[in-house]
Amino acid sequence: MKIKITGISNRGNYESEELLLDVIDDCGLDQYIIRTANGSSNSLDHKWDNVFHFIEPVQLKKGDKIRILSKSNIVGLYHEKQITNENAEYIFYFNSDSSIWDKHTGAVIFELQSYNPFFDIKNL
């Protein structure tokens, strides 16, 4: 896995809550999906709620940062902001109508070994 989840900030605040990820090795972003899962504090019950597939063919570098905000994006699919000469921060949006991250919601990242665009990833 070349991307790792580092945290969820501002849980329950629709305007500012976000999932935070770090890129730990160079990779293509379109090979990953994020799922949210609800459960207790000790175990997830595998009730999958939301899916986020990075459809943009962005090439990431080790040290890049990714933020995924719950709120809708008025501007476009994502923003890119340089944070150093070599690294960037990418900001994406779940485009949800309400808060996603309550105290019992966690996130799971999946790396796709192969991808068929006709496959319905909502059925995972």
C-alpha positions as semicolon CSV with decimal commas, in nm:
position;residue;x (nm);y (nm);z (nm)
1;M;0,000;0,000;0,000
2;K;0,153;0,329;-0,108
3;I;-0,105;0,558;0,053
4;K;-0,199;0,549;0,420
5;I;-0,480;0,705;0,620
6;T;-0,337;0,934;0,887
7;G;-0,656;1,064;1,047
8;I;-0,996;1,223;1,038
9;S;-1,015;1,584;1,153
10;N;-1,313;1,793;1,269
11;R;-1,555;1,498;1,299
12;G;-1,919;1,603;1,279
13;N;-1,846;1,950;1,137
14;Y;-1,978;1,935;0,780
15;E;-1,792;2,247;0,666
16;S;-1,448;2,134;0,779
17;E;-1,437;1,759;0,845
18;E;-1,187;1,574;0,630
19;L;-1,003;1,247;0,582
20;L;-0,623;1,287;0,579
21;L;-0,386;1,066;0,383
22;D;-0,010;1,053;0,326
23;V;0,166;0,921;0,017
24;I;0,445;0,690;0,132
25;D;0,573;0,591;-0,214
26;D;0,527;0,709;-0,573
27;C;0,201;0,577;-0,723
28;G;-0,100;0,645;-0,942
29;L;-0,397;0,780;-0,749
30;D;-0,658;0,616;-0,974
31;Q;-0,562;0,274;-0,831
32;Y;-0,725;0,347;-0,493
33;I;-1,073;0,364;-0,345
34;I;-1,190;0,475;-0,001
35;R;-1,486;0,318;0,179
36;T;-1,649;0,435;0,500
37;A;-1,763;0,177;0,754
38;N;-1,974;0,208;1,068
39;G;-1,919;0,008;1,384
40;S;-1,834;0,021;1,751
41;S;-1,515;0,168;1,889
42;N;-1,341;-0,173;1,884
43;S;-1,466;-0,335;1,564
44;L;-1,628;-0,230;1,241
45;D;-1,948;-0,411;1,151
46;H;-1,870;-0,393;0,779
47;K;-2,171;-0,177;0,703
48;W;-2,027;0,006;0,404
49;D;-2,183;0,348;0,348
50;N;-1,983;0,571;0,115
51;V;-1,737;0,497;-0,160
52;F;-1,483;0,735;-0,308
53;H;-1,292;0,630;-0,617
54;F;-1,006;0,849;-0,733
55;I;-1,086;0,865;-1,104
56;E;-0,829;1,133;-1,178
57;P;-0,505;0,985;-1,322
58;V;-0,284;1,187;-1,085
59;Q;0,074;1,066;-1,038
60;L;0,168;1,108;-0,673
61;K;0,513;1,140;-0,522
62;K;0,637;1,017;-0,188
63;G;0,563;1,294;0,064
64;D;0,248;1,427;-0,107
65;K;-0,061;1,485;0,109
66;I;-0,428;1,416;0,031
67;R;-0,730;1,570;0,200
68;I;-1,086;1,456;0,127
69;L;-1,351;1,693;0,257
70;S;-1,709;1,577;0,315
71;K;-1,874;1,887;0,174
72;S;-1,964;1,952;-0,186
73;N;-1,714;2,116;-0,415
74;I;-1,839;2,417;-0,605
75;V;-1,513;2,475;-0,794
76;G;-1,432;2,137;-0,956
77;L;-1,313;1,785;-0,892
78;Y;-0,997;1,864;-0,695
79;H;-0,738;2,128;-0,614
80;E;-0,362;2,093;-0,616
81;K;-0,141;2,310;-0,396
82;Q;0,240;2,296;-0,384
83;I;0,365;2,248;-0,027
84;T;0,738;2,215;-0,111
85;N;0,945;2,224;-0,429
86;E;0,888;1,848;-0,470
87;N;0,553;1,781;-0,303
88;A;0,192;1,883;-0,338
89;E;-0,129;1,864;-0,138
90;Y;-0,436;1,738;-0,323
91;I;-0,782;1,833;-0,199
92;F;-1,080;1,621;-0,304
93;Y;-1,447;1,624;-0,202
94;F;-1,691;1,346;-0,112
95;N;-1,969;1,582;-0,232
96;S;-2,191;1,470;0,055
97;D;-2,499;1,664;0,163
98;S;-2,422;1,603;0,532
99;S;-2,147;1,509;0,774
100;I;-1,987;1,169;0,709
101;W;-1,751;1,124;1,003
102;D;-1,937;1,066;1,329
103;K;-1,767;0,897;1,625
104;H;-1,846;0,545;1,495
105;T;-1,738;0,592;1,133
106;G;-1,401;0,477;1,011
107;A;-1,228;0,468;0,674
108;V;-1,066;0,188;0,479
109;I;-0,843;0,234;0,175
110;F;-0,819;-0,032;-0,095
111;E;-0,551;-0,062;-0,359
112;L;-0,691;-0,198;-0,683
113;Q;-0,475;-0,460;-0,853
114;S;-0,690;-0,439;-1,164
115;Y;-0,978;-0,213;-1,253
116;N;-1,273;-0,261;-1,484
117;P;-1,466;0,066;-1,531
118;F;-1,786;-0,133;-1,590
119;F;-1,767;-0,300;-1,249
120;D;-1,998;-0,149;-0,986
121;I;-1,769;-0,076;-0,689
122;K;-2,071;0,012;-0,472
123;N;-2,134;-0,362;-0,440
124;L;-1,802;-0,438;-0,269
